[in-house]
Amino acid sequence: QQAGQQLTKKQIKNRKKRERAKAKKREAKLQQQQQQQQQQAGGDGEVDAGSMLNRDAVAAGSKAQWTAMRDSFETLAVRELFADPWELKLSRARGRHPVASRAIGKGERIVSTPAYAAVISDQHVNSVCSVCFGTAATMMSCGGCGFASFCSTACVNRASSVHKLECHAINKIKSMGLQDSATLRLVVRILYTKRKEENDAQRIARARRKKTNSVVKKKKTTLKYEDFHDLVANEFMFTVKQRIGSMKVLTSLKELVHKDDMVDDDELLGILFRIQSNAHHVRSGVVPVGIGVFPVMAYVNHSCEPNAVYSFHDGQVHVHALRPIKKGEEVVSSYIAQYQATSQRIQALRQSYQFDTCRCDRCARPVHECADRYLAGFKCPEHAAANSEAKADDGDNDALVVPDIDACYTADAEDDVGLLEYWNASSSSDEKKDNAANDPNALVFCNMSACKNHCGAKPRAGFTMQALSKAESEGTRTLEKISTLYAHAGGNATVSRMALDMLQSELFESEDCALLHPRHTILFNGLRLGMELARMSENHNLVVKYALEALKCLARCIPNEQPEVGHVFESLAQGLMGQTKTATNLGDEKREQLLSAAAKAQQRAHKVFVNTYGEDNTITQSALTTLRQLKPANNSSSSGSSNSGGSKANSSGNNSSNNSSASRSKSKRNRRRGKKK
């Protein structure tokens, strides 16, 4: 027995040696391909050939992938999960995609489906449940790995069957000291979920053989590994650099997973490619807290003008209609943040999902004809006063502004004032070029007729692309610095106030960022960050100010009411409520106005959450609880005045009710006397 153990160890050692040799050969082959591409590109080192795609390989791979999808579509197991109100279709242009099988109303839930495998990111692993994606006052952590937290005993029981298999591997990942191990842990989760399926299938097969030899085919209700494996891998869309990175991940995985649970190299690379092409961010509201593979959602194509939105609750992804969807219309969602310019969105899709480009209607429009011109736009210094941000005074009660909630989420015309547009230096004033933003020598003019007539064909100081690029880079650098400070604040009010002061002085009031348009992506992200910092610092005036500006940005630039609109309305309501508690010398009339505006803002937030998250979502229920607390406070004064004004009517009503009750008791006594007689 001892000799057998030694022989087994030797076999394992030789096997690992052979696998390392194969990995080195593969890596050498990839590096050779990279060198060949470098030589074809010129070999001067200016072009990073490792980041380039071979167009011939992409065309061949796309053709082969389409053939495989077409041949296997009729037998695709996951099609059974596409029931009313949608169905799965196949086309050469859109691939496998769902369409509405009937008319779908706004806010209607289209589907609720679980993840095949999902993990929480390292940053949120101690605060978000690994099973239901929820939170609790006290979380229970796994004592073996520390990378799994649970909000209840029920979630512990649901996860035990898979987690007990993966726990030792995750514990090894923890010792590797990776910055974010979510992708590695997701691969491990998929491997052990597959192992659990095989164990369950063997157990069921043994039980059936004991009872009967017949096998009854049941309707598909759960996701299997084949549903994950049927997703496209898009391996031909990965560059040489990405493939080398995947090989390094593959080598690390072999040290983590038991040899009985390991699949061959090609299958493992396929798992990595499928994750990178199909995985979705698990979100708590609009905040990404993890990553997961949802096979049903993977068939929903991306669009920068989506008609559906997905959210996460109770361990499932829920899809709701953002607007009415006609029968036969494709159901599409957005994979990325919507408040980005066209070039930023395409870059994000390329990095995260290997998209070559985006062909949705929003991306197809010329930049100067759509709202995206504001997201990467600049304003004329001559009109800085018209579009400048109002300075907030923390201690001044006059800064309390009661907003018109019904009108604050509207597209105002002031966005067009002083918008700088790109012109080619060699062109006439009538020949506008959309791609002049990429030309450092391009001249920039204001779109106002007064400025055009005044400037003529000569730009003013600061009206060059170099100056505008500097403003954008300074804004990006400032925002990254403050975001890092916020991440390390940990709810500390002192650090939050310091970060808030930096945001105000170095971004919103900075001379370098003065050229950024008020609806620019950098400034909008600054508003989002400012709302959170102001809330942590209990600066309610700034919460209200930033929320109102953010709503103007969203109304002008984002189609349909998406979840972020509801969260900004909720922040606005919280800021207004905070003003009523902290402001000094606040009259009753002003307090009632603020509470009324807060109730309207919270009601608007709840309405958006119902349409995008559903009524049973914890975020929606929390918003409803806050709304119910606001409405009695808002109606208390009106109910008191009605009582005081109607005291006479109430007293007469009481007298009439007393008389009627007296007459009823008298008639009862008469009936009893008649029976006695």
C-alpha positions in Angstrom: 0.0 0.0 0.0 2.9 2.4 0.8 4.6 1.5 -2.5 1.3 2.2 -4.3 1.1 5.6 -2.7 4.6 6.5 -3.8 3.9 5.3 -7.3 0.8 7.5 -7.4 2.7 10.5 -6.3 5.3 9.9 -9.0 2.6 9.6 -11.6 1.1 12.9 -10.5 4.5 14.6 -10.6 5.2 13.4 -14.1 1.7 14.5 -15.2 2.3 18.0 -13.9 5.7 18.1 -15.6 4.1 17.2 -18.9 1.3 19.8 -18.4 3.9 22.5 -17.7 5.8 21.5 -20.9 2.6 21.7 -22.9 1.8 25.2 -21.4 5.3 26.4 -22.3 4.9 25.2 -25.9 1.5 27.0 -26.2 2.9 30.2 -24.8 5.9 30.0 -27.1 3.6 29.5 -30.1 1.5 32.5 -29.1 4.6 34.6 -28.7 5.7 33.5 -32.1 2.4 34.6 -33.5 2.8 37.9 -31.8 6.2 38.4 -33.4 4.9 37.6 -36.8 2.1 40.1 -36.4 4.7 42.7 -35.3 6.7 42.1 -38.4 3.6 42.4 -40.6 2.8 45.7 -38.9 6.2 47.1 -39.7 8.3 46.0 -36.8 9.0 49.5 -35.7 7.6 49.1 -32.3 4.9 51.8 -32.7 2.1 49.3 -33.2 1.3 46.9 -30.4 0.6 43.8 -32.5 -0.3 41.7 -29.5 -3.4 43.9 -29.1 -4.4 43.5 -32.7 -6.9 41.0 -34.2 -6.3 38.9 -37.2 -9.2 39.9 -39.5 -8.9 36.7 -41.5 -9.1 34.6 -38.3 -12.0 36.7 -37.1 -13.9 36.2 -40.3 -13.3 32.4 -40.3 -14.1 32.0 -36.7 -17.4 34.0 -37.1 -18.4 31.9 -40.0 -17.7 28.6 -38.1 -19.5 29.9 -35.0 -22.6 30.8 -37.1 -22.7 27.4 -38.6 -22.5 25.8 -35.2 -25.3 28.0 -33.9 -27.5 27.3 -36.9 -27.0 23.5 -36.7 -27.7 23.3 -32.9 -30.5 25.8 -32.6 -33.4 23.3 -32.8 -31.9 21.1 -30.1 -30.8 24.0 -27.8 -31.9 22.9 -24.3 -32.2 26.5 -22.9 -35.0 27.3 -25.4 -37.5 25.7 -23.0 -36.8 28.5 -20.5 -37.9 31.2 -23.0 -41.7 31.1 -22.4 -44.4 33.8 -22.4 -43.9 36.8 -23.0 -40.8 36.1 -25.2 -39.2 33.5 -27.4 -35.8 32.7 -28.8 -35.1 33.4 -32.5 -32.1 32.9 -34.8 -30.7 35.3 -37.5 -27.4 35.8 -39.1 -27.3 39.5 -38.2 -28.4 39.2 -34.5 -27.4 35.6 -33.7 -29.6 33.9 -31.1 -31.8 36.6 -29.6 -35.1 36.8 -27.7 -38.1 38.7 -29.2 -41.5 39.5 -27.7 -44.1 36.8 -28.4 -46.8 39.3 -27.5 -47.0 43.0 -26.5 -45.2 43.7 -23.3 -46.2 46.6 -21.1 -43.9 49.1 -19.4 -42.6 47.7 -16.1 -43.8 44.2 -16.8 -41.5 41.4 -15.6 -40.3 39.4 -18.6 -38.3 36.7 -16.8 -36.7 35.7 -13.5 -33.8 33.3 -13.8 -31.0 32.1 -11.6 -27.3 32.2 -12.2 -25.5 29.0 -13.2 -22.6 30.3 -11.1 -21.9 33.7 -9.5 -19.4 35.0 -7.0 -19.1 38.3 -5.0 -16.1 40.5 -5.7 -13.3 40.8 -3.1 -14.3 44.3 -2.1 -17.9 43.2 -1.1 -17.3 39.6 -0.1 -17.9 40.4 3.6 -21.0 42.6 3.2 -23.0 40.8 0.4 -24.5 37.3 0.6 -22.9 34.9 -1.8 -26.3 33.1 -2.5 -29.1 35.7 -2.6 -26.9 38.9 -3.2 -28.6 40.5 -0.2 -27.3 42.1 2.9 -28.0 41.7 6.6 -27.0 43.4 9.9 -24.9 40.4 10.8 -23.3 38.2 8.1 -22.2 34.7 8.6 -18.8 33.9 7.0 -17.3 30.5 6.1 -14.7 29.6 8.6 -12.8 27.6 6.0 -12.1 30.1 3.3 -13.4 33.5 4.4 -14.5 34.2 0.8 -18.1 33.3 1.3 -20.6 35.2 3.4 -24.3 34.4 4.1 -27.1 36.5 5.3 -29.2 33.6 6.8 -29.1 29.9 7.7 -31.3 29.2 4.6 -28.6 30.6 2.4 -25.9 28.6 4.2 -27.9 25.4 3.4 -28.5 26.4 -0.2 -24.8 26.9 -0.8 -23.4 24.0 1.2 -23.6 21.3 -1.5 -21.2 23.3 -3.9 -19.2 25.3 -1.4 -18.0 22.3 0.5 -16.4 21.1 -2.7 -14.8 24.4 -3.6 -13.8 25.7 -0.1 -10.3 24.3 -0.1 -9.5 25.7 -3.6 -10.8 29.2 -2.6 -8.6 29.1 0.5 -5.6 28.6 -1.8 -6.7 31.5 -3.9 -6.8 33.7 -0.8 -3.1 32.9 -0.1 -2.1 34.0 -3.7 -2.7 37.7 -2.8 -4.5 38.6 -5.9 -6.0 42.1 -6.3 -9.3 40.7 -7.4 -9.8 36.9 -7.6 -13.5 37.0 -8.7 -12.8 35.6 -12.2 -10.6 32.8 -10.8 -13.2 31.9 -8.1 -16.0 31.9 -10.8 -14.1 29.3 -12.8 -13.6 27.2 -9.7 -17.4 27.6 -8.9 -18.3 26.4 -12.4 -16.0 23.4 -12.2 -17.4 22.2 -8.9 -21.0 23.0 -9.9 -20.4 20.7 -12.9 -19.0 18.1 -10.4 -22.1 18.3 -8.3 -24.3 17.8 -11.3 -22.5 14.6 -12.2 -22.8 13.3 -8.6 -26.5 14.1 -8.6 -27.0 12.4 -11.9 -25.3 9.3 -10.7 -27.3 9.2 -7.5 -30.6 9.7 -9.4 -29.6 7.0 -11.9 -28.9 4.5 -9.1 -32.3 5.3 -7.5 -34.2 4.8 -10.8 -32.5 1.5 -11.5 -33.7 0.2 -8.2 -37.3 1.3 -8.8 -37.9 1.0 -12.6 -35.9 0.9 -15.8 -38.1 3.5 -17.6 -36.9 7.1 -17.7 -39.6 9.8 -17.7 -38.6 13.0 -19.6 -39.5 16.0 -17.5 -39.8 19.6 -18.4 -36.6 21.6 -18.0 -36.7 23.7 -14.8 -33.0 24.1 -13.8 -29.8 25.2 -15.5 -27.1 22.6 -16.3 -23.5 22.8 -17.5 -24.7 22.2 -21.1 -26.6 25.5 -20.9 -23.3 27.2 -20.0 -21.4 25.3 -22.6 -23.9 26.2 -25.4 -22.9 29.9 -25.0 -20.6 31.4 -27.6 -16.9 31.5 -26.5 -15.8 34.1 -29.2 -12.3 32.8 -28.9 -11.4 34.3 -32.3 -12.1 37.8 -30.8 -9.3 37.5 -28.2 -5.9 39.0 -29.0 -2.6 37.3 -28.5 -2.0 39.2 -25.2 -5.4 38.1 -23.9 -4.7 34.5 -24.8 -1.3 34.6 -23.0 -3.1 36.0 -19.9 -5.6 33.2 -20.1 -2.8 30.6 -20.2 -1.4 32.1 -17.0 -4.8 31.7 -15.4 -5.0 28.2 -16.6 -1.7 27.3 -15.0 -2.8 28.8 -11.7 -6.1 26.8 -11.8 -4.3 23.5 -12.1 -2.6 24.1 -8.8 -5.9 24.8 -7.1 -8.4 22.2 -8.4 -8.2 18.5 -7.6 -7.1 16.4 -10.6 -10.4 14.5 -10.6 -12.3 17.8 -11.0 -10.0 19.3 -13.7 -11.0 19.3 -17.4 -8.6 19.3 -20.3 -6.9 22.5 -21.3 -9.1 23.3 -24.3 -12.3 23.0 -22.2 -10.8 25.1 -19.5 -9.8 27.8 -22.0 -13.4 27.6 -23.3 -14.7 28.3 -19.8 -12.5 31.3 -19.5 -13.5 32.7 -22.9 -17.2 32.1 -22.2 -17.0 33.9 -18.9 -15.3 37.0 -20.5 -17.9 37.0 -23.4 -21.1 36.3 -21.4 -20.7 37.1 -17.8 -22.8 39.9 -16.2 -22.0 42.1 -13.2 -24.1 41.3 -10.2 -25.4 44.6 -8.9 -26.8 45.9 -5.6 -28.9 48.7 -7.1 -26.5 50.3 -9.6 -23.3 49.3 -7.7 -21.5 46.2 -9.1 -20.8 43.8 -6.2 -19.9 40.6 -8.1 -19.8 38.6 -11.4 -21.9 35.7 -12.6 -23.0 33.7 -15.6 -26.7 33.8 -16.3 -27.3 31.6 -19.4 -30.7 33.0 -20.2 -29.6 36.6 -20.0 -26.5 35.8 -22.1 -28.8 35.5 -25.2 -30.1 39.1 -24.7 -28.1 41.4 -27.0 -26.7 44.7 -26.0 -28.0 48.1 -27.1 -27.1 51.6 -25.9 -30.9 52.4 -26.2 -32.3 49.4 -24.3 -36.0 48.5 -24.0 -35.4 46.2 -21.0 -33.3 46.4 -17.8 -32.1 43.7 -15.4 -31.7 43.7 -11.6 -30.7 41.1 -9.0 -32.7 39.9 -6.0 -32.9 36.7 -4.1 -30.2 35.0 -6.1 -31.9 35.6 -9.4 -31.7 38.1 -12.3 -35.0 39.8 -13.1 -35.7 41.5 -16.4 -38.3 44.3 -16.7 -39.5 46.3 -19.7 -38.3 49.9 -19.7 -41.0 50.9 -22.2 -43.8 49.2 -24.1 -42.4 46.5 -26.4 -44.3 45.5 -29.5 -44.9 41.9 -30.5 -41.9 40.6 -32.6 -39.6 43.4 -31.3 -36.2 42.2 -30.0 -35.7 42.5 -26.3 -32.3 44.2 -25.6 -30.5 45.5 -22.5 -27.4 47.5 -21.9 -24.2 45.7 -20.7 -22.5 48.9 -19.6 -23.1 52.3 -18.0 -25.3 54.4 -20.2 -24.0 57.9 -19.3 -20.9 57.7 -21.6 -20.0 59.2 -24.9 -20.1 56.9 -28.0 -16.3 56.4 -28.1 -16.3 55.6 -24.4 -19.1 53.0 -24.7 -17.4 51.2 -27.6 -14.1 51.1 -25.8 -15.9 49.6 -22.7 -17.6 47.0 -24.8 -14.4 46.1 -26.5 -12.5 45.7 -23.3 -15.2 43.7 -21.4 -17.1 41.8 -24.1 -14.8 41.7 -27.1 -17.1 43.8 -29.2 -15.6 45.0 -32.4 -18.2 47.8 -32.6 -21.7 48.7 -31.6 -24.4 48.9 -34.3 -27.3 50.2 -32.2 -29.3 53.3 -33.3 -27.7 55.5 -30.7 -24.2 54.7 -31.8 -25.1 55.0 -35.5 -26.3 58.6 -35.2 -23.8 61.4 -36.0 -22.4 62.9 -32.8 -23.5 66.4 -33.5 -27.1 65.2 -34.0 -27.6 63.4 -30.7 -27.3 64.1 -27.0 -23.9 62.3 -26.8 -22.3 65.6 -27.9 -22.9 66.9 -24.4 -21.2 63.9 -22.7 -17.8 64.7 -24.3 -18.6 68.3 -24.9 -17.0 71.6 -23.9 -18.5 75.0 -23.2 -17.4 78.4 -24.4 -15.5 80.5 -21.8 -17.6 83.5 -23.0 -20.7 81.8 -21.8 -19.2 80.3 -18.6 -21.6 82.4 -16.5 -24.6 81.0 -18.2 -23.6 77.4 -17.5 -21.6 77.8 -14.3 -22.3 75.6 -11.3 -23.8 77.5 -8.4 -21.6 77.6 -5.3 -23.1 76.1 -2.2 -22.9 77.7 1.2 -23.0 75.1 4.0 -24.2 77.3 6.8 -26.5 79.7 4.9 -30.2 78.9 5.3 -31.0 81.0 2.2 -29.3 78.1 0.2 -32.4 76.0 1.0 -34.2 75.7 -2.4 -37.5 73.9 -2.7 -37.3 72.3 -6.2 -40.3 71.8 -8.5 -40.2 68.0 -8.6 -42.5 67.7 -11.5 -40.2 69.9 -13.7 -36.7 68.9 -12.4 -36.4 65.8 -14.6 -36.8 67.6 -17.9 -34.5 68.5 -20.8 -33.9 72.2 -20.6 -32.7 74.3 -23.5 -29.8 75.9 -21.7 -27.6 72.9 -22.6 -27.1 74.3 -26.1 -25.8 77.6 -24.8 -22.1 78.0 -25.6 -21.4 74.4 -26.7 -18.1 74.1 -28.4 -18.0 72.2 -31.7 -15.1 70.7 -33.6 -14.0 72.1 -37.0 -11.1 71.1 -39.2 -8.4 73.8 -39.4 -8.2 73.6 -43.2 -12.0 73.6 -43.8 -14.4 76.5 -44.3 -16.8 77.5 -41.5 -19.6 75.5 -43.2 -17.7 72.2 -43.3 -18.1 70.6 -39.9 -16.1 67.4 -39.2 -17.4 64.9 -36.7 -13.9 63.3 -36.4 -12.0 66.6 -35.9 -11.9 65.8 -32.1 -9.1 63.4 -32.9 -7.1 66.1 -34.7 -4.8 68.0 -32.2 -4.6 70.9 -34.6 -8.3 71.3 -35.0 -9.9 74.6 -34.3 -12.8 74.8 -32.0 -15.7 77.3 -32.3 -18.7 78.2 -30.2 -22.1 77.2 -31.6 -23.6 80.5 -30.6 -24.1 82.8 -33.6 -22.8 85.8 -31.7 -19.5 84.0 -31.1 -19.3 82.8 -34.7 -19.7 86.3 -36.0 -17.3 87.7 -33.5 -14.6 85.1 -33.9 -14.9 84.7 -37.7 -12.3 82.2 -38.9 -9.8 82.8 -36.1 -10.1 80.8 -32.9 -9.5 82.4 -29.5 -7.1 81.4 -26.8 -8.1 78.1 -25.3 -10.1 77.1 -28.4 -7.8 74.4 -29.6 -8.1 70.6 -29.1 -4.9 70.6 -27.1 -6.4 72.9 -24.5 -9.6 70.9 -24.4 -7.8 67.6 -24.1 -5.9 69.0 -21.1 -9.1 70.0 -19.4 -10.5 66.5 -19.9 -7.3 64.8 -18.7 -7.1 67.0 -15.6 -10.8 66.3 -14.8 -10.2 62.5 -15.2 -7.1 62.6 -12.9 -8.9 64.6 -10.3 -11.9 62.3 -10.3 -9.7 59.2 -9.9 -7.9 60.8 -7.0 -11.1 61.6 -5.2 -12.6 58.3 -5.9 -9.6 56.5 -4.4 -10.0 58.7 -1.3 -13.7 57.9 -1.1 -13.0 54.2 -1.3 -10.7 54.4 1.7 -13.0 56.7 3.7 -15.0 53.8 5.1 -17.8 56.1 6.2 -15.5 58.4 8.1 -17.1 61.9 8.1 -13.8 63.8 8.4 -12.3 62.1 5.4 -15.6 62.5 3.5 -15.6 66.2 4.2 -12.0 66.5 3.0 -12.8 64.6 -0.2 -15.9 66.8 -0.7 -13.8 70.0 -0.4 -11.4 68.6 -3.0 -14.2 67.7 -5.3 -15.6 71.2 -5.1 -12.3 73.1 -5.5 -10.4 70.8 -7.9 -13.2 69.7 -10.2 -16.3 71.9 -10.1 -14.5 75.2 -9.5 -11.2 74.4 -11.2 -9.9 76.6 -14.0 -8.6 73.5 -15.8 -12.1 72.0 -15.9 -13.9 75.2 -16.7 -14.1 74.2 -20.3 -16.0 71.0 -19.6 -19.7 71.1 -20.5 -22.0 70.9 -17.5 -23.4 67.6 -18.9 -19.9 66.1 -19.5 -19.4 62.5 -18.3 -16.6 63.6 -15.9 -18.8 66.2 -14.2 -21.7 63.8 -14.0 -19.5 61.1 -12.3 -18.4 63.9 -10.0 -22.0 64.7 -9.1 -22.7 61.0 -8.3 -19.6 60.9 -6.1 -20.5 64.2 -4.6 -24.0 63.1 -3.6 -22.5 60.1 -1.7 -19.7 62.2 0.0 -22.2 64.9 0.9 -24.5 62.3 2.5 -21.7 60.9 4.5 -20.7 64.4 5.6 -24.3 65.3 6.4 -24.1 68.3 4.0 -27.7 68.1 2.9 -27.6 71.4 0.9 -25.0 69.9 -1.4 -26.9 66.6 -1.7 -29.9 68.5 -3.0 -27.8 70.7 -5.3 -25.9 67.7 -6.8 -29.1 65.6 -7.2 -30.9 68.4 -9.1 -27.9 68.8 -11.5 -27.6 65.0 -12.0 -31.3 64.8 -12.9 -30.9 67.4 -15.5 -28.0 65.4 -17.0 -30.0 62.2 -17.0 -33.1 63.8 -18.5 -31.1 65.3 -21.4 -28.8 62.4 -22.2 -30.3 59.0 -21.2 -33.3 57.5 -23.0 -36.1 56.1 -20.8 -36.2 56.1 -17.0 -33.5 53.7 -15.9 -32.8 52.7 -12.3 -30.2 55.4 -11.8 -32.9 58.0 -12.2 -34.8 56.5 -9.2 -31.7 56.5 -7.0 -31.0 60.2 -7.8 -34.6 61.0 -6.9 -34.2 59.1 -3.6 -31.0 61.0 -2.8 -32.9 64.2 -3.5 -35.6 63.2 -1.1 -33.1 62.3 1.6 -31.3 65.6 1.2 -34.6 67.5 1.5 -35.5 65.6 4.6 -32.1 66.2 6.0 -32.6 70.0 5.5 -35.7 70.0 7.6 -33.8 68.3 10.5 -30.5 70.3 10.5 -31.5 73.8 9.3 -31.9 76.4 12.0 -34.7 79.1 12.2 -36.8 77.1 9.7 -40.4 78.3 9.6 -43.4 75.9 9.5 -44.3 76.9 6.0 -40.8 76.3 4.6 -40.6 73.0 6.5 -43.9 71.8 5.0 -42.7 72.8 1.5 -39.5 70.8 1.9 -41.4 67.8 3.2 -43.9 68.0 0.4 -41.1 68.2 -2.2 -39.3 65.2 -0.5 -42.5 63.2 -0.6 -42.9 63.9 -4.3 -39.3 63.0 -5.0 -39.6 59.7 -3.0 -42.8 58.9 -4.8 -41.0 59.4 -8.2 -38.2 57.2 -7.0 -40.6 54.4 -5.9 -42.3 54.6 -9.3 -39.0 54.1 -11.1 -38.1 51.2 -8.8 -41.4 49.4 -9.4 -40.9 49.6 -13.2 -37.2 48.6 -13.2 -36.7 46.4 -10.1 -40.2 45.1 -9.4 -42.4 45.4 -6.3 -40.9 42.6 -4.4 -37.3 43.9 -4.6 -35.8 45.0 -1.3 -34.9 48.4 -2.7 -38.5 49.0 -3.9 -39.9 47.9 -0.5 -37.4 50.2 1.4 -38.4 53.1 -0.9 -42.1 52.4 -0.2 -41.5 52.4 3.6 -39.8 55.8 3.4 -42.7 57.1 1.3 -45.2 56.0 3.8 -43.3 57.7 6.6 -43.2 60.9 4.6 -46.9 61.1 3.6 -48.3 61.2 7.1 -45.8 63.9 8.1 -46.8 65.9 5.0 -50.5 65.5 5.6 -50.5 66.2 9.4 -51.0 69.9 9.1 -53.8 69.7 6.5 -55.6 67.1 8.5 -55.4 69.2 11.7 -56.9 72.3 9.9 -59.7 70.2 8.5 -60.5 68.9 12.0 -60.5 72.4 13.5 -62.6 73.8 10.7 -65.2 71.1 10.8 -65.7 70.8 14.6 -69.4 71.9 14.3 -70.1 69.3 11.6 -68.4 66.7 13.7 -70.5 67.5 16.8 -73.7 67.4 14.8 -72.7 64.2 13.2 -72.0 62.7 16.7 -75.4 63.9 17.9 -77.2 62.3 14.9 -75.3 59.0 15.5 -76.2 59.1 19.1 -79.9 59.6 18.3 -79.9 56.8 15.8 -78.3 54.4 18.3 -80.9 55.4 20.9 -83.8 54.7 18.6 -82.4 51.3 17.7 -82.1 50.3 21.4 -85.7 51.5 22.0 -87.1 49.3 19.1 -85.2 46.3 20.5 -86.8 46.8 23.9 -90.3 47.1 22.4 -89.8 43.8 20.5 -88.7 42.0 23.7 -91.8 43.3 25.5 -94.1 42.0 22.7 -92.6 38.5 23.0 -93.2 38.5 26.7 -96.9 39.5 26.2 
